Amino acid sequence: MAKLEELLGWNFTDKSLLDQALTHRSFTNENPSLANGDNERLEFLGDAVLQLIVSDMLMKKFPAYAEGQLSKLRAAAVNEHPLAELSRKLTIGQCLRLGKGEEVSGGRTKPSLLANALESVIAAMFLDKGFTQTAASLGAIFEPLILKGDADSTCLDYKTALQEQSMLLFKTMPIYSVLSETGPDHDKLFEMGLFIGEKFIAAGSGKSKKEAEKQAARTALLTLRKDQEETGG
């Protein structure tokens, strides 16, 4: 647990809160005399605290975004998959107290269990020192998830808009193809071509294929809209 506190940048005043946050129901079922109980109530509280922290971060970071955009970004940051990944990085799975059956069935690596445990730890932090300190500590941890969610959302929006436009105008889906890869493995630059039918429409470049596809889709949208304006479409 000392390693977990170090990774969180948090020194629990009340260690029993962290102890409870890391105690799964399967362990208390096998140890009914346990004083602190399991982490399910903390999970309930932690979910609410995390939603508020991430909502506050999004409001400050993206002042021009509408409610729908903010909701999508929040959902992307606090769903089971990113929470489980973050829980693994924080070594929460190694700290859990599990019942024998849950241990044997691989409970320490189950995404749902790890995500729930992280929410329980967040609740323990909130109860230990309050919202302001919890939000300050978690801000640096969740910011990369928020930025990634924004990048993925933007990419999806461009590509989705292009798909809709392509189907409307040409009755076919756009196709992406790698035009080139340059640079060393740790610092590659991809150039992706976007084709509708057999016609080349646009190219885009980026540090990943997804980023290059996003740029190609963005350029293609601008090209198609300009063509429509010029032809009066």
ROMAR-411692 format. One record per residue (C-alpha): x, y, z. Coordinates in nm, 4 decimals, padded with zeros to 6 digits. Layout:
REM ROMAR-411692
+----------+----------+----------+
:       c1 :       c2 :       c3 :
+----------+----------+----------+
:        X :        Y :        Z :
...
+----------+----------+----------+
REM end
This chain:
REM ROMAR-411692
+----------+----------+----------+
:       c1 :       c2 :       c3 :
+----------+----------+----------+
:  00.0000 :  00.0000 :  00.0000 :
:  00.2959 :  00.2309 :  00.0518 :
:  00.3749 :  00.1958 : -00.3199 :
:  00.0155 :  00.2816 : -00.4069 :
:  00.0267 :  00.5917 : -00.1879 :
:  00.3499 :  00.6960 : -00.3573 :
:  00.2002 :  00.6581 : -00.7051 :
: -00.1087 :  00.8510 : -00.5979 :
:  00.1007 :  01.1220 : -00.4361 :
: -00.1079 :  01.0731 : -00.1229 :
: -00.0309 :  00.9920 :  00.2395 :
: -00.3456 :  00.8651 :  00.4084 :
: -00.4094 :  01.0163 :  00.7486 :
: -00.6575 :  00.7373 :  00.8169 :
: -00.5009 :  00.4165 :  00.6836 :
: -00.8169 :  00.2210 :  00.7634 :
: -00.9935 :  00.4000 :  00.4772 :
: -00.7414 :  00.2705 :  00.2264 :
: -00.7568 : -00.0718 :  00.3867 :
: -01.1324 : -00.0823 :  00.3380 :
: -01.1073 :  00.0497 : -00.0180 :
: -00.8849 : -00.2452 : -00.1070 :
: -01.1072 : -00.5093 :  00.0566 :
: -01.3329 : -00.7018 : -00.1801 :
: -01.6638 : -00.8489 : -00.0681 :
: -01.5303 : -01.2015 : -00.1255 :
: -01.2747 : -01.1409 :  00.1507 :
: -01.5291 : -01.0145 :  00.4037 :
: -01.7543 : -01.3110 :  00.3249 :
: -01.4724 : -01.5376 :  00.4380 :
: -01.3834 : -01.3098 :  00.7301 :
: -01.7185 : -01.1915 :  00.8757 :
: -01.5555 : -01.0485 :  01.1884 :
: -01.3567 : -00.7942 :  00.9854 :
: -01.3968 : -00.4506 :  01.1439 :
: -01.3907 : -00.2214 :  00.8399 :
: -01.6105 : -00.4149 :  00.5965 :
: -01.5765 : -00.4289 :  00.2164 :
: -01.5385 : -00.1524 : -00.0416 :
: -01.8814 : -00.1541 : -00.2069 :
: -02.0164 :  00.1549 : -00.0304 :
: -01.6907 :  00.3364 : -00.1016 :
: -01.7227 :  00.2393 : -00.4681 :
: -02.0651 :  00.4068 : -00.4772 :
: -01.9242 :  00.7282 : -00.3309 :
: -01.6075 :  00.7183 : -00.5392 :
: -01.8040 :  00.7013 : -00.8625 :
: -01.9844 :  01.0250 : -00.7720 :
: -01.6642 :  01.1996 : -00.6601 :
: -01.4824 :  01.1005 : -00.9786 :
: -01.7702 :  01.2176 : -01.1984 :
: -01.7585 :  01.5581 : -01.0301 :
: -01.3788 :  01.5889 : -01.0514 :
: -01.3674 :  01.4999 : -01.4211 :
: -01.6680 :  01.7225 : -01.4976 :
: -01.4926 :  02.0150 : -01.3301 :
: -01.1714 :  01.9465 : -01.5229 :
: -01.3600 :  01.9316 : -01.8534 :
: -01.5480 :  02.2547 : -01.7883 :
: -01.2200 :  02.4367 : -01.7236 :
: -01.0177 :  02.2761 : -02.0036 :
: -01.2794 :  02.3050 : -02.2796 :
: -01.4812 :  02.6248 : -02.2160 :
: -01.6193 :  02.6280 : -02.5717 :
: -01.7519 :  02.2712 : -02.5702 :
: -02.1259 :  02.2056 : -02.5553 :
: -02.2872 :  01.9784 : -02.2961 :
: -02.3005 :  01.6842 : -02.5371 :
: -01.9288 :  01.7030 : -02.6124 :
: -01.8431 :  01.7274 : -02.2438 :
: -02.0625 :  01.4267 : -02.1627 :
: -01.8897 :  01.2159 : -02.4285 :
: -01.5454 :  01.3082 : -02.2979 :
: -01.6437 :  01.2339 : -01.9397 :
: -01.7854 :  00.8957 : -02.0382 :
: -01.4642 :  00.8136 : -02.2251 :
: -01.2490 :  00.8993 : -01.9226 :
: -01.4443 :  00.7248 : -01.6473 :
: -01.5705 :  00.4026 : -01.8050 :
: -01.4457 :  00.0597 : -01.7022 :
: -01.1643 :  00.0225 : -01.9567 :
: -00.9567 :  00.3367 : -01.8776 :
: -01.0229 :  00.2993 : -01.5045 :
: -00.8999 : -00.0605 : -01.5100 :
: -00.5886 :  00.0408 : -01.7036 :
: -00.5168 :  00.3188 : -01.4582 :
: -00.5767 :  00.0812 : -01.1682 :
: -00.3119 : -00.1524 : -01.3110 :
: -00.0614 :  00.1305 : -01.3398 :
: -00.1267 :  00.2215 : -00.9774 :
: -00.0691 : -00.1450 : -00.8746 :
: -00.4106 : -00.1588 : -00.7093 :
: -00.4604 : -00.5194 : -00.8159 :
: -00.1545 : -00.6245 : -00.6176 :
: -00.2928 : -00.4585 : -00.3038 :
: -00.6421 : -00.6074 : -00.3063 :
: -00.7643 : -00.8384 : -00.0350 :
: -00.9629 : -01.1106 : -00.2085 :
: -01.1392 : -01.4265 : -00.1019 :
: -00.9853 : -01.7572 : -00.2037 :
: -01.2347 : -01.8176 : -00.4831 :
: -01.1897 : -01.4721 : -00.6313 :
: -00.8126 : -01.5085 : -00.6066 :
: -00.8155 : -01.8400 : -00.7934 :
: -01.0449 : -01.7033 : -01.0654 :
: -00.8013 : -01.4199 : -01.1441 :
: -00.9756 : -01.1407 : -00.9564 :
: -00.6615 : -00.9265 : -00.9425 :
: -00.6753 : -00.8793 : -01.3201 :
: -01.0520 : -00.8491 : -01.3774 :
: -01.1266 : -00.5090 : -01.5377 :
: -01.4557 : -00.4598 : -01.3517 :
: -01.2996 : -00.5402 : -01.0163 :
: -01.0004 : -00.3137 : -01.0804 :
: -01.2177 : -00.0227 : -01.1960 :
: -01.4414 : -00.0578 : -00.8917 :
: -01.1415 : -00.0718 : -00.6600 :
: -01.0030 :  00.2512 : -00.8072 :
: -01.3345 :  00.4244 : -00.7432 :
: -01.3213 :  00.2951 : -00.3849 :
: -00.9717 :  00.4371 : -00.3402 :
: -01.0923 :  00.7736 : -00.4720 :
: -01.3718 :  00.7697 : -00.2147 :
: -01.1172 :  00.6888 :  00.0567 :
: -00.9096 :  00.9893 : -00.0516 :
: -01.2173 :  01.2116 : -00.0422 :
: -01.3120 :  01.0970 :  00.3077 :
: -00.9524 :  01.1292 :  00.4234 :
: -00.8801 :  01.4880 :  00.3174 :
: -01.1772 :  01.6305 :  00.1315 :
: -01.2685 :  01.7196 : -00.2255 :
: -01.0146 :  01.9952 : -00.2964 :
: -00.7063 :  01.7882 : -00.2171 :
: -00.8516 :  01.4816 : -00.3905 :
: -00.9218 :  01.6793 : -00.7073 :
: -00.5731 :  01.8318 : -00.7025 :
: -00.4084 :  01.4902 : -00.6655 :
: -00.6177 :  01.3191 : -00.9311 :
: -00.5941 :  01.6022 : -01.1833 :
: -00.2500 :  01.5022 : -01.3089 :
: -00.3545 :  01.1360 : -01.3216 :
: -00.6718 :  01.1887 : -01.5249 :
: -00.5572 :  01.4680 : -01.7556 :
: -00.3918 :  01.2272 : -02.0061 :
: -00.7163 :  01.0265 : -02.0231 :
: -00.9131 :  01.3434 : -02.0912 :
: -00.6741 :  01.4596 : -02.3625 :
: -00.6749 :  01.1172 : -02.5264 :
: -01.0536 :  01.1107 : -02.5173 :
: -01.0651 :  01.4532 : -02.6820 :
: -00.8243 :  01.3434 : -02.9557 :
: -01.0186 :  01.0230 : -03.0202 :
: -01.3496 :  01.2098 : -03.0207 :
: -01.2221 :  01.4695 : -03.2656 :
: -01.0850 :  01.1968 : -03.4891 :
: -01.4141 :  01.0091 : -03.4780 :
: -01.6137 :  01.3241 : -03.5508 :
: -01.4169 :  01.4054 : -03.8672 :
: -01.4267 :  01.0486 : -03.9917 :
: -01.7935 :  01.0046 : -03.9084 :
: -01.8853 :  01.3290 : -04.0821 :
: -01.6897 :  01.2233 : -04.3902 :
: -01.8573 :  00.8824 : -04.3985 :
: -02.1989 :  01.0483 : -04.3911 :
: -02.0991 :  01.2917 : -04.6657 :
: -01.9478 :  01.0171 : -04.8805 :
: -02.2564 :  00.7966 : -04.8530 :
: -02.4813 :  01.0935 : -04.9338 :
: -02.2846 :  01.2044 : -05.2404 :
: -02.1300 :  00.8833 : -05.3744 :
: -02.3210 :  00.5960 : -05.2089 :
: -01.9939 :  00.4430 : -05.0925 :
: -01.7657 :  00.4513 : -04.7884 :
: -01.4254 :  00.6245 : -04.7906 :
: -01.1171 :  00.4016 : -04.7788 :
: -00.7875 :  00.4843 : -04.6040 :
: -00.4552 :  00.3514 : -04.7271 :
: -00.0969 :  00.3969 : -04.6051 :
:  00.0989 :  00.6083 : -04.8520 :
:  00.4261 :  00.6130 : -04.6600 :
:  00.5959 :  00.5487 : -04.3264 :
:  00.9109 :  00.7423 : -04.2422 :
:  01.1358 :  00.7739 : -03.9404 :
:  01.2605 :  00.5275 : -03.6751 :
:  01.0219 :  00.2906 : -03.4980 :
:  00.9993 :  00.5099 : -03.1888 :
:  00.9237 :  00.8251 : -03.3878 :
:  00.7420 :  00.7263 : -03.7065 :
:  00.5497 :  00.9623 : -03.9312 :
:  00.2582 :  00.8120 : -04.1227 :
:  00.0998 :  00.9505 : -04.4385 :
: -00.2465 :  00.8154 : -04.5122 :
: -00.4370 :  00.8547 : -04.8379 :
: -00.8149 :  00.8803 : -04.8484 :
: -00.9983 :  00.7379 : -05.1486 :
: -01.3641 :  00.7383 : -05.2439 :
: -01.4141 :  00.4642 : -05.4968 :
: -01.0917 :  00.4677 : -05.6931 :
: -01.0521 :  00.8437 : -05.6717 :
: -00.7858 :  00.9943 : -05.4474 :
: -00.9453 :  01.2704 : -05.2390 :
: -00.6939 :  01.3797 : -04.9743 :
: -00.3876 :  01.2879 : -04.7699 :
: -00.3006 :  01.3393 : -04.4065 :
:  00.0044 :  01.2854 : -04.1874 :
:  00.0565 :  01.2161 : -03.8192 :
:  00.2496 :  01.0259 : -03.5529 :
: -00.0073 :  00.7463 : -03.5721 :
: -00.2280 :  00.6073 : -03.8473 :
: -00.5344 :  00.7301 : -03.6581 :
: -00.4002 :  01.0851 : -03.6439 :
: -00.3098 :  01.0743 : -04.0128 :
: -00.6574 :  00.9437 : -04.1015 :
: -00.8139 :  01.2254 : -03.8996 :
: -00.6135 :  01.4853 : -04.0913 :
: -00.7029 :  01.3225 : -04.4228 :
: -01.0721 :  01.3157 : -04.3301 :
: -01.0610 :  01.6809 : -04.2276 :
: -00.8973 :  01.7835 : -04.5559 :
: -01.1412 :  01.5697 : -04.7549 :
: -01.4404 :  01.7311 : -04.5847 :
: -01.3103 :  02.0769 : -04.6714 :
: -01.2477 :  01.9677 : -05.0324 :
: -01.5925 :  01.8155 : -05.0765 :
: -01.7675 :  02.1152 : -04.9246 :
: -01.5707 :  02.3538 : -05.1456 :
: -01.6637 :  02.1492 : -05.4542 :
: -02.0285 :  02.1587 : -05.3535 :
: -02.0192 :  02.5363 : -05.3088 :
: -01.8565 :  02.5851 : -05.6476 :
: -02.1102 :  02.3606 : -05.8219 :
: -02.4027 :  02.4964 : -05.6229 :
: -02.4650 :  02.1564 : -05.4613 :
+----------+----------+----------+
REM end
